[in-house]
C-alpha cells in the first residue's frame, strides 16, 4: 500500500542533503535496544533503497555505487546482525537491506567476506536468540534471500548451504502467519524457476556448470521434500499443511518447463493418488487451474457447458439417463449458472470456438427467454451475466441475422419494467450494448434481434423517469448508443429531460451520464452540417446549458466530463469555426474550473486555457496567432463566486508589476475606489488579457504537484527518524508517552 519513490529521486547525497543524515540514522538504528514509535518509517526507508535500483540504472550499478557512497552501511549491517538485543523490526529491516545489497555480485562478495551472509542464513542463530518466533524476523529472512537471488553466486550460496537454509524454507510453507506463507511460497517458486533457467542454458564456464548441477540437484531435492510433505499429511490435523503445499505445486505446474516439470510430476504423483484414495480429493482443487487440467475437443466443451446451463434452467431433456438426482441438485443453482456463463465468455478468447458462435448466440437468446419463465429460479446476477455473455458472442458472430431470437423483445420489454431495479438496470445496459454492436454496414444488433430503434427507444425514454439513479444513468448511456436513430423519435423531449436530470438529479451517476451523452453527440455531429439545421441548433443550445450547469456541479467527475466537452468545442474553434462554438460559455466554464477546489478539475482547466492562450493570443514577440479574432472578445467579471477569485489572481499580478505606477481603472482596483463597493461592480476584460495575466504555466506546475510534495522526500524521512530517536526525545516526557512523528 505504500507508494514507491519516483525514479527521479535517485540517490544524490550532495543534492538532497541525505549524506549528513544517513550515517546518523544508521548509528541511531544500530544502537542497542533502540526502537522507533513508527515502524512504517523503516518500510519507507527500505522502499527508498529499493526504488533506487529502478532509477535509471539497474541493480548492478545501484548496489556498487551505494556501497561506495555509503561505506558505513556494511558496518551498520554487521553491527545490527551481531546484536541479538536489537529491536526485531530493525533486525528484519537490516536482513532485507542485506539481501538488496547482495543482489549484485560485488555487493554479495563484500557481504560474504564479512561473514554477514553466513550469520543471516543460519536459522539456528535466530532460534537460539529467541527471535525466530517473531513473524517479522521470518518474513525478513525470506524476503532478504528472495532479493539476493539475482545471480549465480547467490544461487550457489543458497544451494551449497545445505539443510540449514532449504529446510526452513520448506517449513515456512505452513507457517502460522499467512504473510510468511505467501512470501515463502513465492521464494521457493523463484528458487526452482531460477534453477530451471540456469540449467537450461548451455554452460561455457566451469564454475557456472558446477552451479548449474548443484542448483538442479538442490531443486530436485526440494521437490522430493515437497512430495514427502504431501505424502505424510494424511491426517485431518495436517490438511492445512497439505493444502499450502498443493497451492505451491499449482504455481509450479503453471511455470516450470521440462525436464523439471516431468521430475515434479513424477515425484508427487504417488502422493496425489494417495490423497484421492484417502477421500481427500477436495485438496486437489488448487491443481484444477493447470492449463495442461485434460485435453478435450472443442465441440465436447461447448456441448458440456450448454447442457449444464439447460439443466440449471430446468430443461430436464438435457439430463442424461440415470442422472435424475444430479438434475435435482443443479436446477436453479446460481453458482453453476454463473460459472457456465463465464466459461462461455472465456471461450471467446480462442478463435477455435468461433465456428460455434451462431449456435451459442441462438442458445443464449433462448436461455434468456426460457430463464424468465422460471421465476422461482430467477437471479438478477445470472441475468446480468447472461446479457454480458450474449453481447460478447455477438461481437464475433458473422451470421447474427440468422440467430433465433423468437420472443426476446417481449421478454426484454417485461424486464425493463421489473420491480427490482437491478433487473431494470441490467436490461437497459443490455439494450445500449446491442445498439453498439454493428451487424453488416447499416444494421445494429438491436435491429437484428429486437426490431430496431422504434421498439427500444420508447423503453429508454420512459426509463429516464425511473426512480433509481443507476437505472436513469443506464438509460442515458443506452440512448447515447442509439443517438443517430433517436432523432426521429422526440429528440427535443429527450434533450429537455436530460437537461432536467443534469440540473435536478440528486445522484452523480445520472448527471455524469448526461454530460457523456452530449460528448458522444457532439463527437458524432457532422462538421458539414448547417448551423441553421434543427439538429445543429438544438445541439448548440444544449451545449451552452451543459457547460453552464456541468461546470457548476458538485460532483468533480461531472465537472471533468464538462471540460472534456469544452475541449471538443475548442478543437472546432481552433479549426476556424469559433463563432459556432458558444465561445463565452467555453471561457466561463474554463475560468470557473481553474479555481475549483478539486485538483483534477483545476488541472484540466489549466491545460485547456494554456492551449487556448497559445492558439489565439498574440505571442510575446507580437506574432499573430491563427485565430487572433478572439483578441477582441470581451466578457464581464463580476465580484462574486469564481469571477471574484479570478479577479484576485489578476490583481496580485498587477499589484506586483505596477506597485510604483498609477494604474488605470481596471482589474486591480488601485485607484482609490472602496474595495467593498468595487466587488459589487462588474469589470470588462478581454479574453487574451485574462489568459496572459493568470500565469497559467506556473499555476499548472503547482497544480500537477502532489499535495505532499513538500514533505514526501527521503530527506524528510531521515529527519523524522532522527526526531524519533532517544537523543531528540523530550526529557520531561512521561514513561510510555507517544512521540508524534510526521512520517508522510
N, C-alpha and C positions, 0 to 999 in steps of 0.2 A: 503494500500500500504506500510506501514512501516514494515520492518522485525522485528519480535519479538526477544527479547533477548534469547539466547540459554539457556537451563536448567542449564548448569554448572555455570552460573553467579548467583548463589543463594546468598542471602543477607548474606555477611560475612563482617561485618564492620571492624573488625580488619585486614582482609586481603587486602581489596581493598581501604582502606583509606576513605571510604564514611562516617564513623562515625563522623568525624570532620566537614565535609562539609554539610551533610544533615540538621543539625539544622540551619546552616547559610542560606541555601536555603529556608527553611520553614520561617525563620524570614524575608527574603527578599520578599517572595511571600505574606506574611501576612501584609506587610507594606501598609498603606493607599494609594490608587491611583497608586500603582506600576503596571506597565505593562512591558511585555517583547517584544523586537523587533521581536522575532521569536516565534510565538505561538506553532509551532510544537515541541518545546522543552518540553512543558507541556505534549503533547501527548506521547512523548518518555519516559518521566518520569513516566507517568501512565502505559505505556507498560512495563516498568521495574517492577513496583509493581505487575502488573498482571502476568508477567512471573514467578515471584517468587512463585505464587500459584501452578505452574506446575513443579517446580524444584525438584521433588523427593518426597516431602511431598504432602499433598493435602491442600485444603483451610483451614481446621480446624487448622492444625499445623502452617500454614503461618501466619494467622492473629493474633493468640495468640502470637507467637514469635515476630512478627513485633511490636505489641504494647508494649511488654516487652522490646524489644531492643530500640524502638524509642517512649518513652512515650510522647515526645513533639508533636507527631502527633495529639494527642487528643486536646491539647491546640491550635495547629495550626488550626485545623478544626473549633473549636469553635470560634476562633478569626475571621477567614475569613467569616464564615456564618453570624455572627452578624454585619459584616461591609458591609453595602449595597453600600458603595462608592468604594468597591474593583472592580478591572477590571473584566468584565463579563467572560472572558476566565479563569481567576483564580478561580472565583466562580464555574464555570462549572467543572473545574478540581477537585476542592475540593468536590463538590457534588458526583462526580463519585468515588473519593477516599473513601469517606464515605461509599458508597454502597459496595465497595470492602472489606473494613474492617468489615462491618456489615454482610458479607456473612457467618460469623461464629456466633454461639450463644454467645460466650464470648465477641467478638467484638461488637455484636449487643447490649448486655446488658450494656457494658461500654458507648456506644454512647447514649443509651436510658436514662441512669441515668443522663447524662449531658444535656438532653433535646434538643440535637442537631437534632435528627431524627424528632421530632415534628415540629421544625422550618423549616427543609428542606422540609418536606412533605406538609407544608401549602402554597399552591399556592397563596393564598391571600397576604401572606407576600411578595412574589416576585412581585405580581401585584402592590401593594401599593408602592413598592420601584421603580417602573418603569422599572424593569428588565425582566419581563416575555415576553416582546416584542422581546427580543434578542433571536434568534434561539438557540444560544449555551447554554443558560440557560435552555430552554425547553428540548433540547436533553440531556443535562447533568442530568436533573431531571429524565427523562425516563430511561436513562442508569444506573443511580445510583440505582434506585429502582429495575431495572432488575438484577443487580449484587447482590443485597441484598437478593432477594427471593430464598434462597437456603435451608431454614429450616423452620419448623412450626412456630416458634416465629415470624419470619419476615412476614410470610403469615398472621398470626393472626393480627399483627400490621397493615398490609395493609387493611385487610378485616374489622377490627373493626373501622378503622379510619373514615369510612362513606363516605359521598358525596364529601368532600373536597379533597379526593385523587382519588377516582374512576371516578368521573365526569370529571375532567381534562383529564384523560387518554382517555376517550371516545371522548372528544372534539378534542384531538390531532390526532384522526384518519383522520381528514380532515384539518390538518394544512397546512399553505401555503408553508412550507418547506417540500420537498419530503424526506429529510433525517429524519426529525422529524416524518413524517407519517410512514416511514418504521420502525423506532425504536419503535413507539407506537404500531404498528400492532404486531410486534414480542413480545412486552411486554405483551399486552393483551392476546395473544395466550399462552404465557408462564404462565400467571396467571391462565387462565382457565384450562390448562392442569395440572398444579400443583394441583389445587383444585380437579381435576379428579383423579389424582394419590393418593392424600391424602385420599379422601373419599372412594376409592376403597379398602383400606387396613383395615382389622379388627382392631379396636382400643381397646387397653387394658388399656390405661391411660386416666383418666377422662379429664385432660387438653387437651390431644390430641383429644379426642372425641369432646370437645367443639370447638376446632379449625376446625375440620372436618366439623361440622354442619355449623359453621359460614362461612367457605370457600365455601361450596356448595351453601348456600343461597346467598352469595355475587356473585358467578359466575352466578347463575340463574338470579339474579337482573341485572347483566351486560348484559346478553343475552336479557332480556326484553328491556333494554335501546337500545341495538343494533337494535332490531326489530322496536322500535319506530323511530329510526334514519332513517331506511329504509322506514318505512311507511309514515313519514312526508315529505320525499324528493321526492314529486311528480312533483314539478315544474322543468322546464328545468334548472333554475338557481342553483338547488340543485343536479343536476345529478352527478357532480364531487364528492360530499359528499357521495352520494349513491354508486357510483362505488367503492370508497375506502372501504366502509362498506362491500360490496359484496366480495371484494378481501379478506378481513379478514374472512368473512364467508366461503369462499372456503378453506382457510387454516385450519379453524376449522373442517370442514366436513372431511377433509383428516386425521385428527389426533385424534379427540375425540372418545370415546367409550361410549356404553350405561352405565348408563342411561342419561348421559349428552348429548349424541348425539340426543336421542329422544326428550329431552327437547328443544334442539336447533332447531330441525326441526319443532316441534310443535309451538314454539314461533314465528318463522319467516315465516311460510308457508303462512299465510294470507297476509302478506306484499308482498311476492314474487308474489302471484297471482294477487294482485292489480297492481303491476308493469307491468306484462304481459298484463293485461286487459287495462292498460293505454297506450298501444303501446310502452312500454319501454322494450320490450323483449331483445333488444340488450344488456341491462345491465346485463342480467343473463349469459352472455358468461363466466365470470370467474368461474361459477359453473359447467361448462361442463366438467372440468377435474376431477370431483369427481369419484373415481374408482367404486363406488356403484351406475353414469351417465348413465341406464335401462338395465336389463339382456337380452341377445339376443343369440339364438342358433348359434354355430359356422358356420354351412352351410349358414345361412342367412347373416352373416357378410361377409363371403368370396364372396358370390354372389353379395352383395351390392357393395363391393369395385371393383370387376371385372366389373360389369355393368357400374359403374361410369367411369372407365378407358376406356371402349369401347366407351361410349358416347363421351368422350373427344377426342378420336382419330378419330371420325367421323362415327362410326358404328351406324347408325340410327335404325338398327334392335333391338338394346337393349333398345330403348326408349319406355317406357310404353305408352299405349293408352292415349291420351289427354294431353301428356307432350311435345308437339312439341315446345312450347315456351321455356321450360326448356332446351330442346335439343339445341336450337339455342344459348342459353346463356352459355352452358357448353362446347360445342365443341371447341377444341383448347385452352381451358383455362389452362394456365401453372400452376397456383396455385393449381387448383383441381387435375391436373395430379400428381404434386409432393406430395400433401397430400395423394392421393390414393396409390402411390408407398411407401411412408413412412409408411402408415397403413399396407401394406403387409409385410414390413420389421419387423414391430412391432409384427405381428402375429407369427413370428418365435421364439419369446420368450416363447411361450406356446406350449407344446407338443400336446395339444388338436387339433391343426391345422395341425400337420404333416401328417395326413391322406389325406390332400388335396395337398400335395407337388407336385405330378405328374401333376395334372391339373393346378396348379398355374405356374409351370415351363413351361408347354406347352403354357399356355396363354401368359406368358411374352415373350417367343420366338416369338409368333405370334404378340404380341403387338409391339415388336421392329421392326419386318418386316413390319407390316401394318402401323406403325407410320411413316416410311420413305416414304411411298407412298404419304403422305400428306405433301409435302414440305412446304406448306404455314403455316401449324400448327407446324412446327418443332422448338424446342428449345433445344439447346445443354445441358442445365441444366437438362431437363427432360430425355434426352438420358443418361446422366451420372447416374442419379438416377435409371433408368430402368436397366442399366448394374449392378449396385450395388445390386438391388433387386433380379435379376436373380441369381447372384453369391451366395447371401445369401441363397436362397431357394435351390440351387443345393447342398449346403453342408449338407442338411437334407433330400434330396430326395434319396431314396434307389433304385428307378427304372429309373435312369437318361437315360439309353439306350432306354427307351420307350418314351422319350419326343419327341413331334412333333416339328421339327426344320425347316423343308422344306428348304427355300432359305436363311437361316441365314448366311451361308458363303458368298453368293453373296452380301448380304446387308453389312456385316462387311467389305468385300473387298472394297466395294464402299466408305464406311465411312473412311477407312484408308487413302484414297486419297482426302478427303473432303477439300474444300478451307478454312474452318475455323479450325485453329489449335486446338481449344478446342475440336472439334469433333474428330480429329485425335488422340489427347492425350487420351481422354476417351476411345476410341475404342482400342488403344494399351494397355492401362491399363487393359481393359476387357480381352483381349487375354492372358495377363500374369496371371490374376486370374483364367481363365479357365484351363490353363496348371497346376496350382497349386492345383486344386480340383481333388481328386482321385476318380475314379469310379471302384469299384472292386479291384483286385490285381494288374493289369498291365495297366489299361486304365485310361486316364485322361478325364476330361470334354471336353477338346479341341478336343480330338479324337472322343468322343461320339457325339458332336454337329457340329463340323467343319471339320471332316475328318482327323484330325491328324496333326502332325508337317509338313508333306510335303506340306500342304496347308497354314499353318500360318507362318512358319519360313521365307519363301521368303518375306512376308509382313514386318516382323520385320527387316530383313536385309536391306530392302530398306528404312525403316524409320530411320535407323542410319544416313542417309544423309539429314534428314529433316531440313529445315532452322530454325525451332523453337526449342530452347533448351529444353523446357518442353517435347516436343514430342520425342526428341532424348533420354532424360532420361527415359521416359516411355518405349521406345523400348528396351533400355538396360536392364531395370528391367524385362521386359517380356521375353527377351532372357535368363536371369538368371533362370527363371522358367522352361524354355524348355531346360535346359542345357544338360541333358543326351541324348536328341534326336537331338540336333543340330550338333553333331559331324559328322554325316554322310552328312551334307549339308554345306560344306565350312567352317570348323572350323578355318582354317588358315586365311581366308579372314575376318571372324568375329573378330578374335583376333587382327588382324592388324588394323582394323577400330577402335576398342575400344582403342587401344594404341594411335592412332591418336587423338581421342577425348580427352583422358587424357592429351595429350601434347599441343593440339592446341585449344581446345574449349574455348571460352571466357566466358562461363557461368558455375557457380559452380554446378548447378543441375546435368548436364550430367556427369561431372567429378566425382562427388560423386557416381553416379550410376555405373560408370565403376569400381571403386575400390570395391564397394559392390558386383559386378558381380564376380570379382576374389575371393572375400571372400567365396561366395557361391560355386564357382568352386572348390576351394581348400578344403573346408569343405566336399564336396561330393566326393572328389577324394579318391579312394580306396587305403589304405595303402599297400595292397599286389601287387599293380601294379608295373610292372618292370620299373626301372628308365630309361631304354632304349626304352620303348614303345613310340609311336608317341605322345600320349596324355600327358604322363608324361614329355616328353622332351619339348613339346610346353608349358606346364603349367609352368615348372621351368624357362624357358627362359622368359616367360611373367611376372612371379612374380618378377624377378630381375628388369625388366623395370618398373613395377608398384611401387616397393619400391623406386627406384631412382627418378622417376618422381613425385609420390604422396607425398613423404616426402619434396619435394621442392615446392609444390603447394602453391599458395597464399591464398587458402581457408582453414581455420582451420579445417573444418569438413572433407575435403578431407584428411588432414594430420592425423586426428584421425582415420579415416577409414583405412588408410595405416598402422597405428600402430596396429590396430586390425588384419590386415593380418599378420604383423610381429609376433604378439602373437601366431597365429596359427603355423607359421613356428618354433617358439621357442618350442612349445609343441612337435613338431616332433623331434627337436634337442635334447630335454631332454629325449626322448624315445630311444636315441641311434642312430638316423639317422642324425647326424649333417652334414655329408658330402653331404646329399641330399637337404639341405635347402638353399643353397646360403648364407652361413654364413656371408661373407663380406658385402653383401647387407643389411642383418639384422642389423649388428652393425653400419654401416654407417647411416641407417635410424634412429636408436635409438639415436645415439650421436647427429646428426643434430637436432632432435626434442627436445633433452634435453635442448638446448639453444634457443629454439624457443621463439618468443615474445608472442605467445598465450599460456596462462597459462594451459588450458586443454590439450594442446599438450605436454607441458613440464611435467605435472603431469603423464600422461600416459606413456611417455617415461621413466621417472624416475622409475616408478613402474616396468616396464619390465626390465630395466637394473639391478635393485636390484634382481629381480628373476633370471636373467642370472648370476649375480655375485654369488648368493647363490648356484646356481646349478652346476657351472662349475669351480669356482676358489677355491684355497686352503683356508681353514678356518684359522683364526688367530692362532689356535692351531696346524696348519700344517696338518690337516686331508685332505685327498684327496677326492674330490667330485666325483660323479658318472660319469660325463662326462669330466674328467680332461684333456682329449686330446686337448681341446680348449686352454689349457695353452700355447701351442706352436704356436697358430695362431697369426700372426702379421699383421699389416697394416700400411699404411703411413698416417701421419698427416701433411697436408700442412700448409702454413702460411696464408691462406685466408679463408674467409667465416666462416662456423660453426667450422671447424677444428682449426681456429685461436682462437675462443672462448674456445674450449676445452683445447687447449694448455695453455691459460691464467689461467684456473681453476687449471690445474695441476701445473703450475709454482707457483701459490700462495701457494699451499701446500708444494711444495719442498722448496721454499724460507723460509717458516715459520719453517720447520722442520730441514733444513740444512743450516741455515744462517751462522753458525760458522764453517762449514765444506767446503772443496773444493769438489764441486760436479763434477762428471764426465760429459763429453759431453752427453747431453740427452735432456730431455724435458724442463728443466728450463732455459737453456741458460745463466748460470752464469760462463762462462769460458773465458770471455773477448772478445767474438765474438761480432761484431757490431749487435745490435738488429735488425736494419733495414735490414741488409743482411741476418740475420737468418730467418726473416719472409718469405723470398723468398725460403727458403730451406725446404724440407720435412724431417720429422724425423720418424724413425721407432719405433713402440711401440707394445707391446703385449697386447692382449685383457684384460687379468687379471690385468696387470699393470695399465691400464687406469681405469678399473672398481674399483679397490681398491683405486685409487688416487683421485676420484671425490667426495668422502664424500657424497655418494648418500642418505644415511638416513637423514643427516642434510638438504640436499637440498630438499628432499621430504617434510620434515616438514615445510620448508619455503614456498614451492610451494602450499601446501594444506591450508595454512592460507589465509583468505580473505584479499583483498587489504586494508581494513580499520581496520585490527586487532589492530593497534596501537591506533587509535582514537575512535573506536566503543566500548565504555565501559561506565558503569554508572558513574565512577569517572570523565571521560572526560565530560559527560553530565552535572554533577553538577558544574564542573569548568566553563563550558560555560554559565550556567545560572547565576552564581555569577559574571562572567565577564560582563554580560549584565546589571547587576544591577546598580542603580544610584551611589552607592559609588565607583564604578570602572570606571565610565564614565569620559572621559576627561573633565576637567573644561574649556578648551578652545574651545570645540566643539560648533558649531553654532546651534541655535534652529532648530529642525527638522532634524538634521544631523543623518544619519543612522548609527547604531552601528553594525559592522560586527561581526557575531558570527559564529564560526566554529562548528556548530552542524552537526554531521556526517550524 
